[in-house]
Every structure is written in structure tokens, then in C-alpha cells.
Amino acid sequence: MRPLVVANWKMNGSEPMLRSLVQALGERQNEIAAEVVLALPAPFFSLARALLHSSGITWGGQNIHSLKEGAFTGEISGKMLTEMGGRWSLIGHSERRAFAAETDELVADKVLACLDMGLTPIVCLGEHLEDREQGKTIQVIDRQLQAVMSVVRPEEMKNLVFAYEPIWAIGTGQEATPEMAQAVHHHLKDKMATKGSNCPSILYGGSVKAENVSGLLAMPDIDGVLVGGASLDPEGFAALCVNAGQG
Ligand code: PGA
């Protein structure tokens, strides 16, 4: 299967930057074997639809509300994202869990909202540094996974993507080693298999760059990467996508 490379722009970027990114990816199109997805801020959806139309690159958002519509000022729904042509949404990124107080239960509701609208949720899981230091990584990951598995039918699990993002590795330049990430990915796949779930792809996120992507993707249970900071440099991100496909 082609590795999946997802760009997470967070609250960054501009229309000119989106144009440059699409151009940089277009110029190296023949060298990119990975599947590329852009998770963008909502104001750029319309331009993404226009620029990425029939490019082979798909795009999505970074969050949706769990309901389709209503009096929720400032929110966007999965219905709106789908109508704009988006195909994906990040769900439960650690920044939203921290700054928007998203609980495991709310994350699970948003996963259902994505599935209901035909969007692929990219569900983010990850432990804090203290959890890892106290040997609680698996406990935390299991709790986050369980909340999702308790609402999604086993046969539907294949319609999700998970992203293991250790919080201590996000934006710090200190990525997990391929072996550390592999151990968690393997655990997650094992857990889902034991519960009879069809296993989804699992991405690794946290300080991924052009230089370390191949080592991570060489691991048997790492199916792709979720890229924050390094997706803001068009040429650098295009190089990362090229390297990602050379496994
Ligand atoms: P980073 O962010 O690549 O800048 O570490 C990853 C993420 O938060 O998805």
C-alpha cells in the first residue's frame, strides 16, 4: 500500500502558500509515490477545491463539530466540509484535546459524525512526556482507542485512520525513534485485531521531516506520517513526500 502523507497546517498558512505548495508538489509529481493529503484551515477550503481538482491530492479539515448544524457559533460541520469537496478531517488532535477541552467521548462522537458524512477521520492519539516517563504510554493510548472502538462497529474500523502522535514529539524537533513508534503502532494493531476489528492505517506524527521520514516508514506497522511544521515549507514538504514513497 502507498504510504499516506498528511500535512497539518494548524493555524498557519495563506492562499499564496497554498498555491506554492500545490505547485511544488506538482513539479515533483512523477517522483511522488505516496498518497498526499492536506489538512487545511477552513478559509482555504475553497481555494483547495479549485487548485486540487483532479490533481490526485485530496484535502480535508482539522476538526468538525459532532453535529450537522445548529447554534454553534464559530464551528464547522462535517456536512459543510463534505459539500466543499473535503474528504478527511483530523479528529482529536492533542492541541484540541488541550486547548478546546476535547474529551475521549467527544472525539468518539466526532468520529461518528465523520463516518456519517463519508469523511475519513484521522484520529489522533498520544501520550504526554510524564505518561511515558511513568510507563503509562500504553494505558493512555488504550483509553483513547477504547473510546473510539466502543462506538464504531468492528467492520467499520477500516474506514478510519489513526495517527499516533506522542505529545512530547510535536513541534519539538525531537521525534520518537522508529522503534519507539513501531512498538506503539504494533500494540494498536494487535489490540484492534484481538477485538475483531478490521485494522485501519496508522500514521506517525511528531517532528517528521524529509530527513527522518524514510526511517519511520521502514517500520512494518507505520503506514504513513502526519506532518505539522515541515508541511509549511513547500519545497521541503515536496521533498518529504518524495522520500516517503521510496520505501
Ligand atoms: P509537527 O506537528 O510535525 O510540527 O511536530 C505534528 C502535528 O501536530 O500533527
Boltz pocket constraint, residues with backbone or C-beta under 6 A from the ligand:
constraints:
  - pocket:
      binder: B
      contacts: [[A, 8], [A, 165], [A, 169], [A, 170], [A, 171], [A, 172], [A, 173], [A, 205], [A, 206], [A, 207], [A, 208], [A, 226], [A, 227], [A, 228], [A, 229], [A, 230]]
      max_distance: 6.0
